[in-house]
Amino acid sequence: MVQTFVAPEQRVEDVLRRYKQGGIPGMQYQPNVITIGPKTYSAQDTDPGDFETFVQEMAIITKRQRHPMVADILARGAPRLWDLVRMVNHETKNGYGGIASRGDKLVINPLEVRDLGRAGGFPGTAAPNDWLETPTALGPARLWPPTSGTIDLTISSLAVLGHVYFGFVDPVPDPKVSGIQLILDSDPWPEEVVDWNWREATGDNENPVYELRAPWLLRNGASYRVNVRYYTTGEDRLQPIGFSVKRARDIIASLAS
């Protein structure tokens, strides 16, 4: 694969510790408060040991990414994921336990198709079966949720679920999406033009990766949908680089049942 650098430029552990120690440019750390644009939201910080668990899990997840750009995207976005953990913890109040959690302890997992159905809960209603889309017409289209409604970040009407998006990958030789738009709580954001063709190689030589200019921090209790603009037809597999924050009990029940 052609690439201009051979290793990630940042370590997620370093980014997270800098953030916790006072903030990084454009992202100031505030105990028990999260700022998103002009608004502030309540959060609840966890025990110091919970943060260490989160740091170690993010290090494992990031090191597993062989693509250096994806590893860097995760490192840059990790503080916002920790912010989301703190926001959800304001409702659950049991802290972050990671993959060994039980009960109301919080867990992060990469976003999956089961996360993208309409209405609340996990999995949502009428979630996609996989990432495959085959557009037959050009122009704007709804992507997630795929049929109607919104993705509601609640479980059993409780605001105990959150999502964050850092970017997208589209593992096809010729991506079909030219623009992506977030509609958050009925408020449409500006369409972000996806510059796939600025990558260094085409075809099967390089996996198309796009980093959002600012992460989409989708707080617990919010509702959203994602629209795209297709500039050509054919097979597409757009998928998010992002995470969900859930209670352990909800993840366990989704498979155990």
N, C-alpha and C positions, 0 to 999 in steps of 0.2 A: 504494500500500500504506500502511495506517495504521501509524505507529510513533511512539514518543515521543522517539527520538533519531536523528540523521541521520548519525552517523559512529561508528566503533568507539571505545570508551572507553580502550583500551590499545593500545600498539604492541608487537608481539611482540619487536622488537629490544630495547626497553627492559626488558621483563620478563626476557628471557634474560640480559642483561648484569647486571641486579641479582642474579639468581640465582647466576650464576658468581662474582660479586664477594663473596658471603658468604651469600646466601640471601634469601628473602622470607618473610613471616609464614606459619608452618605448613609450610614447606618449606626446610629447612636444607641448603645445599650441603656435601657432604663428598667430598674427593678419593678416588677408587677405592672408595667405599662407597655403597650405596643403602639407605635405610631405608624400609620399607613397613610401616606400623603398628608392631608391637612387634619386628619382625624386621629384620635387616640382611643384605645380600647383597653379594657381591664384584662389583666393577666395575673397568674399566680406562679411565682418562682418555685422551683422544686428544691429538694435537699441537694447539697453539693454532690453527693454520691450519684444521684440521678443524672446530673450533667456529665459526670465521668463515664457513666454507662452509655450515654448518648454519643459522646465523643468517640469511644472505642467502637461502637457499632458503625458510626459513619466512616471511621477509618477502614473498617473491613469492607463496607459497601463500596467505598471509593476505590480502594486498591483492587477490587474485583473488576473494575472497568478497564479493559485493555486499551480503549480509545482515550488518548490523553485529553482531548477536548471535553469529553463527557466527564472525566475525573475532575477537570478544572471547573466545569459548570456546577458539579455537586459541591465542590469546596467553596466556591463563591456564594452559593445559595444556602449553605448549611445554617448560617445564622438566622435566616428567615424561617427555616424549618424548625429551629429551636424556639423561635418566637411563636410559631403555631402550636407547638407543644405547650408552651406556657399559657396561651389563650385557651386551649381546650382544658388544661388543668384548672383554670379558673372555675370551670363547671364541675369537673370530676373530683378535684381536690385530693387525689391519691398519688400524684407524682408520676414520674416516668420510670418504667421498669424494664423496657426493652423486650426482647424476644422471650425472656423467661417470665414475663408478667402473667398475673392472674387477676380476675375481678376487674376493678375499675382502674388499675394501673394502665398507663398508656404505652402504645406500641407504634412504631413507624413501619410502613411497608411501601415499596414502590407502587405507584398507581397502576391499576390493572383494569381490564374491561368491566369487571364486576362493579367497580366504583362509579361507572358512568351511566347508570340507568337513571330514569326520572324518579322524582319524589324522594323521600328520605329512606333511610335504612341501608343495610348492607347484606346482600347486594341490592342495588336499586331495581325498580320495576323496568322490565324490557331493556336490560343492559345489552350492549353489543355482545355477539358471540366471539368475535375476535377483532383484530385491528384492520382486517381487509375491508376496503371500500372500492367500489368500481364505478366512479362517476360516469354518466353518459351525457351530461349536459354541462356547459361552461357557465361560470358565474357563481354567485353566492349560494351557499347551502348550509343547512344545519348539520353539525357533526355529532356533538354529544350534548344532551342525550339524543339518540338517533331518531326518535319519532316525534315526540311532543313534550311540552312541559319543561321543567328545569331539574337540575341536580340539586337536591335539597340536603344541606349538610346537617341533618338531624337523624337520630335513631330513636324510634319510639317517641317521637316529638321532643326529644331531649337534644340540646346543642352539644353533643359529645363527639363530633366528627368534624375534621377539617382537611382541606386539600391545599397543596402548594405545587405550582408549576414553575420549573426553571427553564424549560425549552422543549424541543421536540426532535425526534429522529424519524426518518422516513426511509426504511431499508428497501427501497426499490431503485433500479438504475435511473429512472426518470420520474422524480416526484411530481404529483399532479396539482399540489396546493401552491398558490402564489401569495396567499394572505390568510391571516388568522385573527379572529376577533373574540374577545371576552365580553359577555353581557352579564354583569354582576348586579344582582338585585334589581333587575330591569333597567340598569344603567349601561348603555353600550359604550365600550372603550374604543379608542381609535384602532382601526385595522393595522396590524403589524405586517409589513411586507416581508416575505420569507425569501432571503437571497440564496437559495440552494445553489445556484449556478456560479457563485463566487468560490465554490470549493476548488481544491487543487487538482482533482481528477474527476472523471465522470464514469458512468457505467458501473461496473462491479468493482472498480478500483478504490472507491472511498465511500463510506457510509455517510449519507447526508445528515448533518447535525445542525440544528439552529438553536441558539441561546436567546431567550427573551431579553430585551433591554432592561427590564425590571421584572423580578419574579411576580407571579400572580399569587398573592397570599390570600387564600379564600377561607376566611374565618369560620369557625363553627357557628352554625345557625344560619349562614348565608345561603342564597340560592343563585345558581348560575347556569349558563349554557355556553357552548363554544361553537362559533360559526367559522366557516372557511370559504375561500374563493378558489374555484378550480379554473385553471387556465388551459387545461387539456384533459382528455378523457383517458380511461384505462385503469389498470390496477394500481392502487395506492395503499400504503400501510402506515400512515401517520400515527405516531404514538407519543405520549408525553414523557418527558424527563421530569418526574415529580414524585410526590409522596402523599400518602394519607396518614392521618393521625387518628387512631381509634382506641377504644377500650379493649383490653385483652378479651373480655367476655364476649364481645361482638365478633371478633375474629375467630375465636374458638367455636362459637355456636354456628358460624357460617359453614364450617366443614364438618363438625361433629354431627350436625343434623342431617 
